[in-house]
Amino acid sequence: MYSELLQPTRIGSWHLRTRIAMAPMTRGFACDAKGTVDEAVVAYYQRRAHDGIGLIITEGITPSPRGKGTFGVPGLFTKEQANAWRKVTEAVHEEGGTIVAQLWHVGRLTHPDLTGGHAPLAPSSLRAEGLVHRLRKPYAIPEAMTLGEIREVVLQYEQAARHAVDAGFDGVEIHGAHGYLIDQFASEITNRRTDCYGTGRTGRLLFMKEILAAVGEVIGMDRLIYRFSELKDDLPDYRWLEPEEEINAYLEASREVGLRVLHPSTNTFLQPISGGLTLHELVRKRWDGTLIGVGGLSPSSATDAIQSGVIDLAAFGRPLLANPDFVQRLRTGMPLVSYDSAIHLKHLL
Ligand SMILES: Cc1cc2nc3c(=O)[nH]c(=O)nc-3n(C[C@H](O)[C@H](O)[C@H](O)COP(=O)(O)O)c2cc1C
């Protein structure tokens, strides 16, 4: 019934068993205090690979101690962390799966209690409104990054990518969405810089481009995914004033660095955002690289979007928590369990 979704496909150097991707999902209790993952994490990803997910995108992993925005976030900034991830990638590969590491630096959306006593880093010293996830304290006032600190963070991403290679990951996704550090540079609301990292759309995307270029050099451009969004976790009412121009700026920056795979994020895949077109339709209009769809997809809406050529892969988040045997259910026609956060967040274990 969902044959398009269930068919194997080749994306760059990946041979994926299905066109189904697991969306990145922070687990918050995935590791010890040093950011090192344990056997429970191995079992969690192995189970999804065993089910037949084509591409697993991990939970956000921080490339730096200062990039952590909640408890239990794993890292890829030490050798020890990379060695622990190796057990995960080996287990996934044994099941015939493919797994990429999502690198996630939260920028201003944190507090010194989580960053080893350091002030959060951000493009400008503008404090976010609201409370830090699980810590329940107000966000701290961030430090506006110096040019030296910008360079240092780019190098941290590069080093994390080297660790991802050592750990046996098949690729890396850069989390440039949801109001976190790279998105803070991209947005006119959080980036008030007057230097080359803040002048107009092109300047605001320079940090993104430098990270993609550095990470792509290490991992290979055909193994690199970029995630961006209008959606900002701390600014629920934020909307792009000119959606097409914003998207085109991302596409131009992506092309300039030679990126091939995009994963634009929305919670409402079918919702038009400009001129009657959805986020993914707007991207597809000008992007012939690989496009991953996400956001409230069902197996049938995902199949339609693949059939019509809007997307190449369909990512599912919450449905995979409610149905750890998601692929099996699609293959056998068993109904899916609907997601209920009160019940299903336990599947993050
Ligand atoms: C518990 C949970 C944790 C998430 N953590 C992340 C994350 O670490 N990185 C990220 O880019 N998106 C994260 N997301 C967003 C998902 O990747 C996905 O885009 C979103 O859930 C919409 O897809 P869905 O409707 O299929 O669930 C998270 C979502 C959930 C439900």
The ligand as an SDF file (V2000), in Angstrom:
LIG
                    3D

 31 33  0  0  0  0  0  0  0  0999 V2000
   10.4280   14.5970   21.8870 C   0  0  0  0  0  0  0  0  0  0  0  0
   10.9150   15.3760   20.6880 C   0  0  0  0  0  0  0  0  0  0  0  0
   12.2440   15.7960   20.6420 C   0  0  0  0  0  0  0  0  0  0  0  0
   12.7230   16.5170   19.5250 C   0  0  0  0  0  0  0  0  0  0  0  0
   14.0550   16.8610   19.4600 N   0  0  0  0  0  0  0  0  0  0  0  0
   14.5630   17.4260   18.3240 C   0  0  0  0  0  0  0  0  0  0  0  0
   15.9820   17.6030   18.1550 C   0  0  0  0  0  0  0  0  0  0  0  0
   16.8160   17.2340   18.9940 O   0  0  0  0  0  0  0  0  0  0  0  0
   16.4070   18.1830   16.9960 N   0  0  0  0  0  0  0  0  0  0  0  0
   15.5310   18.5940   16.0230 C   0  0  0  0  0  0  0  0  0  0  0  0
   15.9680   19.1220   14.9980 O   0  0  0  0  0  0  0  0  0  0  0  0
   14.1930   18.4080   16.1500 N   0  0  0  0  0  0  0  0  0  0  0  0
   13.6980   17.8080   17.2560 C   0  0  0  0  0  0  0  0  0  0  0  0
   12.3480   17.5420   17.3390 N   0  0  0  0  0  0  0  0  0  0  0  0
   11.4670   17.8200   16.1870 C   0  0  0  0  0  0  0  0  0  0  0  0
   11.3200   16.5510   15.3140 C   0  0  0  0  0  0  0  0  0  0  0  0
   12.5400   16.2320   14.6750 O   0  0  0  0  0  0  0  0  0  0  0  0
   10.2300   16.7000   14.2270 C   0  0  0  0  0  0  0  0  0  0  0  0
   10.6140   17.7230   13.3450 O   0  0  0  0  0  0  0  0  0  0  0  0
    8.8600   17.0230   14.8020 C   0  0  0  0  0  0  0  0  0  0  0  0
    8.5350   16.1250   15.8690 O   0  0  0  0  0  0  0  0  0  0  0  0
    7.7590   16.9460   13.7200 C   0  0  0  0  0  0  0  0  0  0  0  0
    7.6590   15.6380   13.1940 O   0  0  0  0  0  0  0  0  0  0  0  0
    6.4380   14.6430   13.6280 P   0  0  0  0  0  0  0  0  0  0  0  0
    5.1640   15.4070   13.3880 O   0  0  0  0  0  0  0  0  0  0  0  0
    6.5810   13.4600   12.7290 O   0  0  0  0  0  0  0  0  0  0  0  0
    6.6410   14.3240   15.0750 O   0  0  0  0  0  0  0  0  0  0  0  0
   11.8410   16.8480   18.4600 C   0  0  0  0  0  0  0  0  0  0  0  0
   10.4940   16.4260   18.5320 C   0  0  0  0  0  0  0  0  0  0  0  0
   10.0400   15.6940   19.6090 C   0  0  0  0  0  0  0  0  0  0  0  0
    8.5940   15.2210   19.6260 C   0  0  0  0  0  0  0  0  0  0  0  0
  1  2  1  0
  2  3  1  0
  2 30  2  0
  3  4  2  0
  4  5  1  0
  4 28  1  0
  5  6  2  0
  6  7  1  0
  6 13  1  0
  7  8  2  0
  7  9  1  0
  9 10  1  0
 10 11  2  0
 10 12  1  0
 12 13  2  0
 13 14  1  0
 14 15  1  0
 14 28  1  0
 15 16  1  0
 16 17  1  0
 16 18  1  0
 18 19  1  0
 18 20  1  0
 20 21  1  0
 20 22  1  0
 22 23  1  0
 23 24  1  0
 24 25  2  0
 24 26  1  0
 24 27  1  0
 28 29  2  0
 29 30  1  0
 30 31  1  0
M  END
$$$$
